[in-house]
Amino acid sequence: MARSMADEPLVLGIETSCDETGVGVVRGTTLLADAIASSVDEHARFGGVVPEVASRAHLEAMVPTIDRALKEAGVSARDLDGIAVTAGPGLAGALLVGVSAAKAYAYALGKPLYGVNHLASHICVDQLEHGALPEPTMALLVSGGHSSLLLSTDITSDVRPMGATIDDAAGEAFDKIARVLNLGFPGGPVIDRYAREGDPNAIAFPRGLTGPRDPAYDFSFSGLKTAVARWIEARRAAGEDVPVRDVAASFQEAVVDVLTRKAVRACRDEGVDHLMIGGGVAANSRLRALAQERCEAAGIRLRVPRPKLCTDNGAMVAALGAEMVARGRAASDWDLSADSSLPVTDPHVPGHSHSHSHDHVHEVSKENLYS
C-alpha cells in the first residue's frame, strides 16, 4: 500500500563532521530543505581543515542554519518526528558541536534523537535522488577523509566494509597534488577543471594496489601522490615547464581508474547489480563518466546523486534518520556521544534496551520547552 506523503517521517538532520555545518529536512525520501554554512574559506589559508577553527565555525553557524532549513522546508520544529545527527566518524570537536545541538533541540522539543553514521548517510542520501535503495547495494564512497567500498543489505542495520584506503584517501591526494601544482585548496574541483583540457594518457602514473597479490578491494594513493610530486619536482629542477593540465589529467585518471575498476570487480564478485557512488570526490566528472562506462559494460546499474548531495550535507543525515524512523529503529540515548572513529558497521548508535530514553522524551514533551 502506497503511503501518502503526510504519513512519511519528517526528520531534521545535522551534519558537522568536518568544515561544513549542514542542516537538512526530509520527509520520507523527499528533500524539503538543505542548508549549508561552510567554513572552507577560513581553512584555505592553512591549506587544510583546522579542527579548532571548524568547531568554532559550527558553533556560530548552528542555530541560524537550523532556522534557515526549517524556514526553507516550510515546517515548524514542533512538526518533526525526530532529529538525526552525525555521531561519527569525523573530527571530534566538530562532531561534538552537532551532537550537543541535536540533543538540545530533541530534548526541548520532546522528539527522539538518532545518532547516525557519516558513511552510511552518504549512501542513504541517494534515496532523495533516485528513490529507495535496492538491497543489497554496493557503495563506493570517496571523499577527503575516506575511500571505502561498502556492501549494504540494510542501510539502517547492516553495512559491511569490503575495502578501504590503507593510507591517504582519494580526496587528500587531490588536495596534495593541487598544492604541489599551486592550484589552491580544495583540490578536487580545480584538478577536475584543469584535467578536462589535459591528456589523461600523457604521463604513466602508477596504479596502487592493482597487482595480483594485492588486496582486491583496498586502495592506496600515497605512492601515486609521491610519484606525481617527484615528477613535477624533476621537471622544475631541470628548468622545464610543468604541463599542469596533462599532469592533472594523468593523475586524475590514475585515481579514477583504480576506484572504478575495484568497485565494478566487487559488484561482480558479490553478485550485486547496483553500484552507488557518494562522497565529495563523487562530484568529479571523470569518475562519473568512467564509472558509467564500466558499469554499462558489466551490466551494473549506477546511481550517483547530484554533486551537491555528494559533498557533506545535512540532507544525507536527515535521509538516514527518516529511514530509521520508518523502520522503527530504536532512538539513541541522551548520553549519546560523538565517536571520531565510529565504525561503518554501526549505521546508527541506538539506545540500550534497558534505557528509559523514550519515557524521558514523553515526560519532556508534556511541557514542550520549545512552544
N, C-alpha and C positions, 0 to 999 in steps of 0.2 A: 504494500500500500504506500503510495507516494505521500510524503509528509508535506504539509503546507509550510511555507517559509516561517510562519509565526511559531510553529512547533519546534523549529530548529534552535539549538542553544546559541544564545548571544553572549559572546565572550570577548573580554578585553585582554590583549597580550602586551607584555612589557619585555623589551629586549635591551640589555645593557652589557653584553659580554665583552665588547671591545670599545670602539670610539664612537659608535652611533647610538643615540638614545632613540629607540624605535617603539612606537605605540600603535597597535593595530586593533581594529574592531571587526569581528567576523560573526556572521550568522550562519551556522552550519558550514557550508563550503562557499559562502558568498562573502566577498570582501566589501565591507562598508567604509572603512577608513584605514589609511596607512600614513601615519605622521612620523616624520623623522627629523631629529636635530643632530647634525654631525659636528664633531669637533676636529675633523680631519685637518682643517687649516691650522689649528693650534699645534698640530703634531708635525706638520710639513717641515718646519724649520729644523726639527730634530732628526728628520729622515726616517721616522718610525713612530709608533704609538708609545707615548709615555704614560704608564698606568696611573700615576697620581693626577696628571692633567685630565685624563679621561674620566676618572672618578668625580673630580670636581665639576667637570662639564655636565655629567649626568645629573648631578645634584641640582645644578641650576636649571637644567632643561626639563626635568621630570614633570613637574606639575603643569607648566604651560603646554607641554607636548600631549599629556593626557587630556587636558581640557580641549585642545585642538582636535584630537582624534574623536572625542565624544561629539563635539560640535559637527565635525565633518560627517560622522555617521548618522547624525540626527537622532541620537538616542540619549537618554538620561542615564547617569551612573546607576540609578535605582533599578533600571530595567535589566541590568546584566544578570546572566545566570552563573557567572564565575569569572575569576581573574587568574590568568596564567602568566607565568614569569619564567625567564631562563634562569635555572638554578645552577647551570654549568654545562659544559666546560667554558672557560674564559678567564679573563683577568679577575683575580679575587676581589679587589677593591671595587671594580666596576660592577661585578655581579651583585655585590652586597647592596649597592645603591638601589638596584632594580628589585631585589628580593625584599628589602626593607619597605620600599614604596608599595609593592604589591600587597604585603602583609597589612600595611596601614589602611589601604583602600578596602581590602577584603574584610578586615575587622570592622572598620567604620560602617561599611555597607551591609554587614551580615551576609557576605557571599562566600562560597567555597573558594579555596586557594589551590592552584595547581602549579607545582614547581616542575618544569619540563626541561628536557634535554635539548641543547642548542642544535646538535646534529640531526636528531630526529625531527626537529622543527623545520630544518632546511629541506627535509624530504617531504614533510606534510604540506608545505606551502604550495606544492604543485596542485593540490586539490582545489585551490582557489582559481587556478587557471584552466585545468583540464578535467575537473570533476574527480570523483572518488578514486583513490589509488587502487590499482589492481593488487591483489595479494597472491603470490609474492611479487615484489618489485625489487630490482637491483638498483642501487643508488650509487652514483659516483659524486662525491662531494669534494669540491676543490675550492679552497679559499686561502687567505693569508695564514691561517693557523692550522689548517687541516687539508690533507688529501687522503680520502678514505673511500674504500669500496665496501658497501654495506648491503646486506640482504635483509629486507623487511617482509615478514609474513603477517605482522600485525603492528601497525605503526605505534599503537599505544602500549604494547607489551612485549613485542618480540623483534628486536633489531640485532642482527648478527654481524660482527665485523669480519670481512673476508680478507681485507688487506689495508695497509696504511703506509704513510711515509715514514721511513726509518730515520730521516734527518730533516732537511728543510721541506716545508710544504711548497706546493707549486706557486702560491701567491708570494711567498717570501722570496723565491727565486726571481720572480718578475720584478719585485721591488729592488733586489740587489743589482740585477743587470741594468735596470733603468738608472740606478745610481752611478754605476761604472760608466754608462753612456752619457751621464749628465742630463738625463731627461726629466728628473724630478720625481716626486712622490705623490700619490701611489703609482706604482709602476705598471700595473695591469693595463689600464685603458690607454696609456701613452705608447706602450710597446705594441699593442694591438693596432693602433693608428699608424705607427711607422712601418709595421710589418706588412701592411696592405700594399705598400709601394715597393717592397723588397722581394728578393728571390729566396724562397724557403729552402732551395737546394744549393744556395751559393756556398755555404760552409758546412762541412760534415761534422756537426757536433755530436757527442756521444749520447746513446740512449741507455739510461741507467737501469740496472736490474733486468736486462732482457736476455741474459744468457740462459742456456739450457738448465744450469744448476741453480739459477736464482729463484727466489720465492715468486710464484706465479702472479700474485696479486699485490705485492708490496711495491712501493715507489721509493726512488732516491733521486734527489735533484742537486745534491751538494757537489757531486762530481761534474755534472753539467755546468753548474754555476762557476766552478773553478776553471773549467776548460774555456768557457766563454770569456771570463775575466782575463785569463792568460793570453788568449788570442788577441784581445783588444790591447793589452799591455805591450805585447810583442810588436804590433803594428805601430803603436805610439813610439816605442823605443827606437824603431827603425826610421822614425820620422815620416811614416806614411799616413795618409788619411784613413780614418776608420769609416767603412761604409755602413753608417748607422742603420739604414733601412734593411740592408741584407743581413746584418748581424741580428737585428730584432726579428726578422722573418725566420731565419735559420734556428735561432734559439727557441722561438715560439713553436716552430714545427717539431723540434725535438721533444718539447714538453707535451704537446697535444697528441703526438704520435703514440707516445708511451701510455698516456692516460686512456685514450680511446681503445688502443689495442688490448690493454689489460681488462678494461670494462666489458668489452664485447666477449673476450675469452671467458670471463667469469659467468656471463649470461649463458653462454653455450654449455660450459661445464656443469652449471646448476640446472639447466633446462628452463631458464626463466626467459620469457619473451618480451619483457618490458624493462627498459633502462631509463632511469630518471637522472638527470644531471643538475646539481644545485651548488650553492656556494658562490662567493664573489667571482671566482675565475670562470664560472659558467656563463658570465656575460661576454666572454671572449668569442669574437666572431669566428675565428678559425677553429676553435674547439667545437663550436656548434656545427659548423659545416662538415668537418671531418667525422664527427660522431654520427651525423645524419647519413653520410655516405657509407660508413662501415656498418651501421645498424641496418640500413636498407639491404646491403649485400648479405647480411646474416639473417634476415627475416625477423629483426627485433624492432619493436615499436619504441621510438624515442620520445621522451617527454622532457621538455626544458621550459621552466617558467620564464616569463619575460624578464629582461635584465634587472629591473627594479626590485623584483621579488627574489632574485638570486643573491643579492648582497644582503647583509644583516638588516632585518626589519622586524617590527612588532607584529605584522600580519602573520608571519610564519608561526610565531608563538601562540597567537590567538587561534590559528587554524588547528594546531595540535591540541590546545586547550578545549576547543569546541568538540573535537573528536573524543577527548577524554570524557567530557560531559555526556555526549551522545551514546558512548558505550558503557556508561555507568561506572567508570573507573573511580577508585577512592580518591578523595581530595587529600591534599598534603596537610600535615600538622602545622600548628602555629610555630613550632620550633624548627620549621624548615630552614636549612642553612644553605649558603652558597658553597658549591664544591667546584673549585677551579679545574679539577681533573675528573669530573663526573663521567663514568664510562658510558659509551653509547648503548651498552646492553641494558642500561636503565633509561628508557624513554621518558619516564617521569618518576618523581620521588613521592610515593604515596604516604598516607598516614599509617601509623601502626594499627593493627587490627584492634588492640586493646584501648586505643585512644578515644577520647570523647570529643574530638575536634568538632564533630557536627553538632552535638548538643551545644557546644560552645558557640558555634555560629548562630544557632537559633536563639540562644539566650541574648546574644548581642542584637539580633535583628528585631527583637520585640521592641527595642527602643533604638530605632535606627539613628546612629550618631551622625548620619550624613544628611538627614532630612531637614 
